[in-house]
Amino acid sequence: MSLWGVCALALLSQTPSKAATPPARAVPASLTAPPAAAPSTPPVRENGWSVLTPEQRAALIAERAESPLAERLLGMSEKFLNTPYVLSPLGEGQGVDPDPPFRLDAVDCLTFVEETLALGMAHGEPEVSALLERIRYASTPTYEDRNHLMEAQWLPNNIKKGLLVDVTRKYAKADTVTVTKTLTAHTWQSKSSMALQIPRERQPVGTFTLDMIPLDKVLEHARGVASGTILVVMREDLPLKATRITHLGFVVQKKKRTYLRHASRGGYNRVVDEDLETFLARNARYDKWRVTGVSLFEARRPSPTLVTQPAATPGSAAVGSP
Protein backbone atom coordinates (compact mmCIF):
# COMPACT_ATOMS: atom_id res chain seq x y z
CA MET A 1 0.00 0.00 0.00
CA SER A 2 1.29 3.46 -0.92
CA LEU A 3 2.65 5.76 1.79
CA TRP A 4 2.08 8.89 -0.31
CA GLY A 5 -0.06 11.62 1.18
CA VAL A 6 -1.70 14.98 0.57
CA CYS A 7 -1.59 17.97 2.85
CA ALA A 8 -2.23 21.44 1.44
CA LEU A 9 -0.72 24.70 2.57
CA ALA A 10 -2.64 27.99 2.70
CA LEU A 11 -6.15 26.53 2.85
CA LEU A 12 -5.81 24.24 -0.20
CA SER A 13 -8.23 21.34 0.00
CA GLN A 14 -6.91 17.83 0.62
CA THR A 15 -7.46 14.89 -1.68
CA PRO A 16 -6.61 11.49 -0.21
CA SER A 17 -6.91 8.38 -2.33
CA LYS A 18 -10.34 6.82 -2.42
CA ALA A 19 -11.35 5.38 0.92
CA ALA A 20 -14.30 5.43 3.31
CA THR A 21 -12.26 7.25 5.94
CA PRO A 22 -11.87 10.95 6.76
CA PRO A 23 -9.40 12.95 4.62
CA ALA A 24 -5.91 14.06 5.50
CA ARG A 25 -5.09 16.28 8.42
CA ALA A 26 -4.48 19.94 7.83
CA VAL A 27 -1.15 21.62 8.23
CA PRO A 28 -0.69 23.34 11.60
CA ALA A 29 -2.51 26.67 11.54
CA SER A 30 0.73 28.61 11.81
CA LEU A 31 1.58 27.39 8.31
CA THR A 32 -1.49 28.84 6.67
CA ALA A 33 -2.03 32.32 5.34
CA PRO A 34 -3.26 34.69 8.06
CA PRO A 35 -6.97 35.54 7.84
CA ALA A 36 -7.84 38.57 5.77
CA ALA A 37 -11.32 38.93 7.20
CA ALA A 38 -12.83 39.21 10.67
CA PRO A 39 -11.88 36.66 13.37
CA SER A 40 -13.23 33.16 12.83
CA THR A 41 -16.67 32.26 14.18
CA PRO A 42 -16.83 28.54 14.98
CA PRO A 43 -19.92 26.41 14.60
CA VAL A 44 -21.81 26.03 17.86
CA ARG A 45 -20.84 22.75 19.54
CA GLU A 46 -20.68 22.03 23.24
CA ASN A 47 -17.43 20.87 24.79
CA GLY A 48 -16.17 20.29 28.32
CA TRP A 49 -15.25 23.94 28.74
CA SER A 50 -18.53 25.45 27.56
CA VAL A 51 -20.52 23.84 30.40
CA LEU A 52 -18.35 25.45 33.08
CA THR A 53 -18.92 28.83 34.69
CA PRO A 54 -15.86 31.13 34.85
CA GLU A 55 -15.53 30.25 38.53
CA GLN A 56 -15.67 26.51 37.82
CA ARG A 57 -13.10 26.85 35.07
CA ALA A 58 -10.70 28.74 37.35
CA ALA A 59 -11.18 26.12 40.07
CA LEU A 60 -10.51 23.30 37.63
CA ILE A 61 -7.26 24.85 36.43
CA ALA A 62 -6.05 25.37 40.01
CA GLU A 63 -7.17 21.94 41.22
CA ARG A 64 -4.36 19.44 41.79
CA ALA A 65 -1.91 21.78 40.10
CA GLU A 66 1.05 19.70 41.31
CA SER A 67 -0.24 16.45 39.79
CA PRO A 68 2.03 14.80 37.20
CA LEU A 69 2.04 16.94 34.08
CA ALA A 70 0.96 14.08 31.80
CA GLU A 71 -2.10 13.58 33.99
CA ARG A 72 -2.87 17.30 33.80
CA LEU A 73 -2.55 17.28 30.02
CA LEU A 74 -4.94 14.36 29.69
CA GLY A 75 -7.51 16.11 31.87
CA MET A 76 -7.28 19.46 30.11
CA SER A 77 -7.25 17.96 26.62
CA GLU A 78 -10.30 15.82 27.44
CA LYS A 79 -12.29 19.03 27.99
CA PHE A 80 -11.64 19.90 24.35
CA LEU A 81 -13.26 16.73 22.97
CA ASN A 82 -15.96 17.69 20.44
CA THR A 83 -14.57 21.24 20.08
CA PRO A 84 -15.07 22.46 16.48
CA TYR A 85 -12.07 22.54 14.18
CA VAL A 86 -11.51 26.08 12.89
CA LEU A 87 -8.41 26.84 10.87
CA SER A 88 -6.10 29.36 12.55
CA PRO A 89 -8.46 30.39 15.39
CA LEU A 90 -5.82 32.26 17.41
CA GLY A 91 -3.92 35.43 16.56
CA GLU A 92 -2.61 38.55 18.21
CA GLY A 93 -5.98 40.32 18.44
CA GLN A 94 -4.78 42.95 15.98
CA GLY A 95 -2.52 43.53 13.00
CA VAL A 96 -1.79 40.75 10.50
CA ASP A 97 -3.82 38.15 12.42
CA PRO A 98 -6.64 39.80 14.45
CA ASP A 99 -8.07 36.57 15.85
CA PRO A 100 -8.18 36.45 19.68
CA PRO A 101 -5.02 35.32 21.52
CA PHE A 102 -7.00 32.76 23.56
CA ARG A 103 -10.31 30.92 23.17
CA LEU A 104 -11.81 27.59 24.24
CA ASP A 105 -14.60 27.27 21.67
CA ALA A 106 -12.50 26.51 18.57
CA VAL A 107 -9.12 24.94 17.84
CA ASP A 108 -6.99 23.52 15.08
CA CYS A 109 -4.38 20.82 15.55
CA LEU A 110 -1.64 23.18 16.72
CA THR A 111 -3.66 25.54 18.93
CA PHE A 112 -5.32 22.53 20.59
CA VAL A 113 -1.89 21.32 21.71
CA GLU A 114 -0.67 24.80 22.64
CA GLU A 115 -3.70 25.65 24.78
CA THR A 116 -3.68 22.24 26.44
CA LEU A 117 -0.01 22.71 27.36
CA ALA A 118 -0.67 26.16 28.83
CA LEU A 119 -3.69 24.97 30.83
CA GLY A 120 -1.90 21.86 32.08
CA MET A 121 1.28 23.67 33.10
CA ALA A 122 -0.54 26.50 34.90
CA HIS A 123 -0.97 26.55 38.68
CA GLY A 124 -3.95 28.85 38.27
CA GLU A 125 -5.90 30.65 35.58
CA PRO A 126 -3.81 33.86 35.77
CA GLU A 127 -0.76 31.91 34.50
CA VAL A 128 -2.46 30.50 31.40
CA SER A 129 -2.08 33.50 29.11
CA ALA A 130 1.59 33.99 30.01
CA LEU A 131 2.37 30.32 29.40
CA LEU A 132 0.51 30.27 26.09
CA GLU A 133 2.51 33.32 25.04
CA ARG A 134 5.79 31.58 25.90
CA ILE A 135 4.75 28.50 23.89
CA ARG A 136 3.46 30.31 20.80
CA TYR A 137 6.19 32.93 20.46
CA ALA A 138 9.97 32.95 20.37
CA SER A 139 10.05 35.99 22.64
CA THR A 140 7.55 38.79 22.06
CA PRO A 141 3.81 38.26 21.26
CA THR A 142 3.92 39.67 17.74
CA TYR A 143 3.03 38.03 14.45
CA GLU A 144 6.57 38.12 13.11
CA ASP A 145 7.91 36.56 16.33
CA ARG A 146 5.37 33.73 16.40
CA ASN A 147 6.68 30.16 16.14
CA HIS A 148 5.29 29.64 12.64
CA LEU A 149 7.48 26.74 11.52
CA MET A 150 7.60 23.51 13.50
CA GLU A 151 11.12 22.27 12.76
CA ALA A 152 12.81 25.67 12.62
CA GLN A 153 10.90 27.51 15.38
CA TRP A 154 8.14 25.85 17.44
CA LEU A 155 10.03 22.72 18.44
CA PRO A 156 13.57 24.11 18.94
CA ASN A 157 12.34 27.21 20.78
CA ASN A 158 10.20 25.21 23.19
CA ILE A 159 12.97 22.66 23.70
CA LYS A 160 15.38 25.51 24.47
CA LYS A 161 12.91 26.94 26.99
CA GLY A 162 12.77 23.57 28.73
CA LEU A 163 9.11 22.94 27.85
CA LEU A 164 9.65 19.96 25.52
CA VAL A 165 12.03 17.01 25.27
CA ASP A 166 12.44 14.84 22.17
CA VAL A 167 11.69 11.27 23.34
CA THR A 168 11.45 9.61 19.93
CA ARG A 169 14.62 7.59 20.41
CA LYS A 170 13.60 6.65 23.96
CA TYR A 171 10.62 4.71 22.59
CA ALA A 172 11.77 3.54 19.15
CA LYS A 173 15.41 2.83 20.04
CA ALA A 174 17.15 1.16 17.06
CA ASP A 175 14.18 1.85 14.78
CA THR A 176 14.77 5.61 15.10
CA VAL A 177 16.11 7.38 12.03
CA THR A 178 17.51 10.89 11.71
CA VAL A 179 15.81 13.19 9.20
CA THR A 180 16.19 16.82 8.21
CA LYS A 181 14.16 19.75 6.95
CA THR A 182 16.03 22.22 4.77
CA LEU A 183 14.90 25.82 4.28
CA THR A 184 16.60 27.93 1.62
CA ALA A 185 16.02 31.30 -0.02
CA HIS A 186 14.34 29.31 -2.80
CA THR A 187 11.85 27.87 -0.29
CA TRP A 188 10.74 31.38 0.65
CA GLN A 189 9.97 32.21 -2.96
CA SER A 190 7.14 29.65 -3.14
CA LYS A 191 3.53 30.78 -3.01
CA SER A 192 2.77 28.84 0.18
CA SER A 193 5.85 30.19 1.98
CA MET A 194 5.19 33.79 0.97
CA ALA A 195 1.62 33.43 2.24
CA LEU A 196 3.03 33.34 5.77
CA GLN A 197 3.91 37.04 5.44
CA ILE A 198 7.09 36.65 7.48
CA PRO A 199 9.48 39.59 6.94
CA ARG A 200 12.52 38.57 4.92
CA GLU A 201 14.91 39.28 7.78
CA ARG A 202 12.92 36.88 10.00
CA GLN A 203 12.71 34.00 7.52
CA PRO A 204 14.74 31.08 8.92
CA VAL A 205 17.09 29.23 6.59
CA GLY A 206 19.24 26.19 7.20
CA THR A 207 18.92 22.49 7.88
CA PHE A 208 17.02 21.31 10.94
CA THR A 209 17.42 17.79 12.32
CA LEU A 210 14.87 15.56 14.04
CA ASP A 211 14.53 11.95 15.13
CA MET A 212 11.70 10.01 13.49
CA ILE A 213 10.00 6.62 13.74
CA PRO A 214 9.33 5.38 10.18
CA LEU A 215 5.64 5.03 9.46
CA ASP A 216 5.75 1.24 9.12
CA LYS A 217 7.41 0.93 12.55
CA VAL A 218 5.13 3.18 14.60
CA LEU A 219 2.62 0.55 15.70
CA GLU A 220 5.41 -1.72 16.93
CA HIS A 221 6.23 0.88 19.59
CA ALA A 222 2.89 2.62 20.11
CA ARG A 223 1.72 0.70 23.19
CA GLY A 224 4.84 1.67 25.07
CA VAL A 225 4.39 5.42 24.56
CA ALA A 226 3.13 7.20 27.67
CA SER A 227 -0.23 8.95 27.59
CA GLY A 228 0.19 12.70 27.22
CA THR A 229 3.15 12.40 24.85
CA ILE A 230 2.94 14.76 21.87
CA LEU A 231 3.00 12.96 18.52
CA VAL A 232 3.85 14.91 15.36
CA VAL A 233 3.31 13.63 11.82
CA MET A 234 6.13 14.11 9.35
CA ARG A 235 6.17 14.02 5.55
CA GLU A 236 8.96 14.00 3.00
CA ASP A 237 11.10 17.11 2.62
CA LEU A 238 9.94 19.06 -0.42
CA PRO A 239 12.11 22.11 -1.27
CA LEU A 240 9.17 24.48 -1.75
CA LYS A 241 7.34 23.48 1.44
CA ALA A 242 8.30 25.45 4.54
CA THR A 243 7.68 22.44 6.79
CA ARG A 244 7.37 18.68 6.70
CA ILE A 245 5.41 18.43 9.96
CA THR A 246 1.73 18.61 9.09
CA HIS A 247 -0.18 17.45 12.18
CA LEU A 248 0.13 16.80 15.91
CA GLY A 249 -1.85 15.58 18.90
CA PHE A 250 -1.57 13.68 22.18
CA VAL A 251 -1.08 9.95 22.63
CA VAL A 252 -3.79 8.42 24.84
CA GLN A 253 -3.60 4.82 26.10
CA LYS A 254 -6.97 3.31 27.05
CA LYS A 255 -8.80 -0.01 26.84
CA LYS A 256 -5.61 -1.75 25.70
CA ARG A 257 -5.54 0.43 22.57
CA THR A 258 -3.51 3.49 21.58
CA TYR A 259 -5.40 6.59 20.47
CA LEU A 260 -4.45 9.97 19.06
CA ARG A 261 -6.36 12.83 20.70
CA HIS A 262 -6.28 15.55 18.06
CA ALA A 263 -8.19 18.33 16.35
CA SER A 264 -9.14 16.62 13.13
CA ARG A 265 -10.02 18.49 9.97
CA GLY A 266 -12.14 16.81 7.33
CA GLY A 267 -14.35 13.86 8.20
CA TYR A 268 -14.51 14.62 11.93
CA ASN A 269 -14.03 18.39 11.94
CA ARG A 270 -13.64 18.44 15.71
CA VAL A 271 -11.40 17.18 18.52
CA VAL A 272 -11.63 13.40 18.76
CA ASP A 273 -9.92 10.34 20.22
CA GLU A 274 -9.05 8.34 17.11
CA ASP A 275 -7.61 4.84 17.15
CA LEU A 276 -3.96 5.34 16.21
CA GLU A 277 -3.94 2.32 13.91
CA THR A 278 -6.85 3.80 11.94
CA PHE A 279 -5.15 7.19 11.81
CA LEU A 280 -1.86 5.75 10.55
CA ALA A 281 -3.56 3.53 7.97
CA ARG A 282 -5.30 6.54 6.48
CA ASN A 283 -2.06 8.51 6.38
CA ALA A 284 -0.36 5.59 4.64
CA ARG A 285 -2.85 5.84 1.76
CA TYR A 286 -2.18 9.42 0.76
CA ASP A 287 -0.69 9.57 -2.69
CA LYS A 288 0.84 13.01 -3.30
CA TRP A 289 2.91 14.18 -0.34
CA ARG A 290 4.44 11.12 1.28
CA VAL A 291 3.97 10.57 5.02
CA THR A 292 7.29 9.28 6.31
CA GLY A 293 6.76 8.80 10.05
CA VAL A 294 6.22 10.42 13.43
CA SER A 295 8.26 12.06 16.16
CA LEU A 296 7.48 12.09 19.89
CA PHE A 297 7.90 14.86 22.46
CA GLU A 298 7.36 14.95 26.20
CA ALA A 299 6.17 18.15 27.86
CA ARG A 300 8.03 19.45 30.93
CA ARG A 301 6.94 21.87 33.61
CA PRO A 302 8.27 25.40 33.11
CA SER A 303 10.64 27.08 35.51
CA PRO A 304 8.84 29.60 37.76
CA THR A 305 10.75 32.45 36.13
CA LEU A 306 9.45 31.51 32.68
CA VAL A 307 5.90 32.20 33.88
CA THR A 308 6.50 35.32 35.94
CA GLN A 309 9.23 37.19 34.10
CA PRO A 310 8.48 39.78 31.40
CA ALA A 311 8.66 38.61 27.81
CA ALA A 312 12.21 38.01 26.69
CA THR A 313 13.94 40.29 24.25
CA PRO A 314 13.96 39.08 20.64
CA GLY A 315 16.48 36.32 20.07
CA SER A 316 16.64 35.14 23.70
CA ALA A 317 14.91 32.25 25.43
CA ALA A 318 14.51 31.52 29.11
CA VAL A 319 15.36 27.93 29.95
CA GLY A 320 13.09 26.00 32.27
CA SER A 321 13.81 22.91 34.35
CA PRO A 322 12.31 19.45 33.78
N, C-alpha and C positions, 0 to 999 in steps of 0.2 A: 504494500500500500504506500502511496506517495506521501512524503513528508512536506510537500510544498504547501505554502499558505498564503493568505491574502490579508493584509492589514493596511488600510488607507490612511494617509496623512491628510490633515486639513479638511476634515469632514467628508472625504470621498467614501462612497458606500463600499461595503465589503461583499465579495462574491465567492464564497466557498464552493467546492465541488458539490455536486448534487448529493444531498443526504437529508434525512428527516430530523436533523438536529439543528440547534440554533446556530447562526452564523458566527464568524470570527469575532474576537474581542477587538475593541477599539484601541487605538494608541492612547497612552496616557494623555490626559487633557492638556498638559503643559506642552505637548507636541502639536497641538492644533492651532490654527489661526485664532487670535483673540477675537471675541465677539464684536461686531460692528454696531449692533443694536443695543436695546435696553437689556438689563440683566435677565438671565433665564428664569422663566416661570415653570416649575415642574408640574407634572400632572399630580392631582390630589391622590395620595395613597398613604394610609396610616402605617407608621412604623413604631418601634419601641420608644422612641423619643417623643413622638407627637402626643402620646397619651399621658405624659408627665407634666405636672405644673412646673413653673420655674423653680419653686422651692424643692420639689421632689427631684428635679434634675440636679440641682446643686448638692442635695444630700447624697444622691447616688454617686456623683463624682468624688465626693469626700469620703464615702464609706469604704472602709478597708483599704485605705490608700497605700498601706505598706504591704499589701498582698503581693505575691510573686507577679512580676510584670506580665508574663504570658497569661496568667489567669485574668488579670485586669483587661488585657487586650481582647480576650475571648468574650468577656462580659460586655465591654463597650461595643465591640463589633456586632455582637448579637442584636443589640438595639437597632442597628441599621438594617437588619433583614427586612426585605420588602420595600426599602427606600427606592424611589424612582431613579433611574439612570438619566442624568442630564449632562451632556457634554460640556466640560469646562464651567462648572457651576460657581467656582470661587475666583476672585480677582483681588484687586486692591481697593475697590470701592470708588475708583476714579481713574482718570487717564486712559491708557491703552485698553485696560480690562476693568470695566466699572462694576463687575459682579461683586457681591459682598465678600469680605474676607473670611466669613464663617457662616455656616448654615447647617442644619440637621435634616432638612426636608428634601435634599437632592445631592447626589454624589456621582462621580465617575470613578473609574478604577483607582486612579491615583489619589484623588481627594478623599475617598473612602479610607484608604490606608493612612493618609496624613492625619485626618481628623481622629481616627481611632487611636493612633499613636499619641497625639496630644492629650486626648481624654484619658487614656490609660496611664500616661506618665504623670499626670497632674495630681497634686495632693488636694486640690480644691478647684472650684470653677474659676476663680480669678487667675489661675496659672495657665488655663487652657489656651487663651489667645497668644500669650507669650511663647509657649511651646510650639504652637502651630506655626508661628512666625519663624522660629528657629529652624523648623523642619523644612518649610517651604522656600526659604530664602538663604542665600549664601551669607548675607550679613544684614542688609537693610531691606525693609519691606517695600521694594519698588519693583515694577515690572521687569526692568532690565537686570535686576539682581536676583530674580526668582530662579530656582533650580529647574530650568526648563528641560534639560537633557539628562537622562537617567545615568548613563555611563560617565559622562564628563562632569556632571554637576550634582544631581540629587544624591546618588550613592556615595561618591567620594567626599562630598561636603558633610553628609550626615555620619559617615564613618569617622572623619576627622574630628567631628564634634563629640564623638563617643556615644552616639545614639544608635548606631548599627554596627554589627560585626558580620563579616562574610563567613557563613558556616557550611558552605557548599561542600568543601573537602572533608569536613568533619563527618558528614553523612554519607557521601558517595565514595570516599577514600580513593582507591585505585581507579575507579570509573570516572573520576573528575578529569576534565580536560581544560586547558587554558585557551581562552579565545580573546579576541580584541575587537574594538570598534575604532575605526580611523576616521577622523574629521579633517578635511583639508579645505583650502580656499575654494576649491571646486565644489565641495559639498554645499557650501553656503550660497552658491549661485543657482541651486535648484529651486524650483517653484515652492516646494513644500518647506524647504529650509528658510527661504525668504519670508514665508508667511508668518514665521515666528516673530518678525519685527524686532529682532535683537540687534542693537547697534553694532556696527562692524568691529569696533574696538572691544566689544564684550563677547564676540563669537569665539568659542573655544576651538582650538585646532590641536591635533596630536593624535596619538594612539593610546587608547585606554584599555586596560587588561582586566578580565574577570575570570573567575572559575565557573564552570558550567557542567551540569550533568546532561549528557546526550539524551535526546528525547526517548530513545528506545531503552534507556537504562533507568528512567525515573521511577517506574513502578516497582523495580527491584528494591529501591531504597525508601519508598514513600512511607511505609508503615513505621519506620524508625524515626521519622521527622517529628519533632515536638510540636504540639498544637501551639498556635500563636506565631510560628515561624513565617516570615514573609517569603513568598514564592514569586519570582519574576520570570516571565516568559521571554525567551530570546529567539531572534530570527537571524538569518544570514546577514553578513555585513555587505550592504549595497552602498556604493560610493556616494550616491545622491540622497540617501536617507540619513537624517541627522541622528538617528538612533537605531538600535536593533532590539531594544527592549520595548515590547508593545502591550504588556499587560502585567498586572500583579494583584495579589490577594493574600489571604492568610490560610495556612494549613490548619485544618481542624480534624482531629481524630475522634471518631465516635462510632459506636456499634460495629466495631471491628472493621471499619472502612475508613479510608482517607478522603477528605473532602477539601475543596477549595472554596473558601468564603470570599466572594468577590462581587464587585459591581459589574454586572454583565450587560453589555449592549447587545441588541439584536433580539433573539428569541425570547429571552427573559425580560430584558429591559428594566432590571431592578437588582438589588442585592440579594444573592441567593447562596445557599450551601449546595454546591454541585459536586457529585461524585468525581474524584480526581481522574479516575480511569476514563470516564465518559468525556471529561474535559480534554484530556490528552489525546484521546482517539479522534475527537473532532479536529483538534489542531493538526494532527498527523495527516488529515485529508486535504488540507489547503494546498492549492496547486500553483500559486504565483510567487509568494514570498515565503521561502522555506523556513519553517519552525525548526530550530536546531536543538533546543533543550531548555533547561531552567536553571536558575541560580537561587540560592537560599540565604536569607539574612535574618539574624536574631536581633531584636530590639533590646537596648540597654537603657537603664534609668539615667536621666541626665544628672550632671553635677548641679548642686544648688545654685551655683553662680550662673549657670547657663540660663536658668529660669529668671533670676532676679536682676541680673546685670542689664544695663542698656544695650541696645543693639550694637553689634561690633562694627568697626569701621570696615569699609569695603576691602576685601582681600584677606581679612583675618577670620579666624574661627576659634571659638572657645572650645576646649576639649573637656568632655565629661568623663566620669569614671564608670566602669561597668556596674 
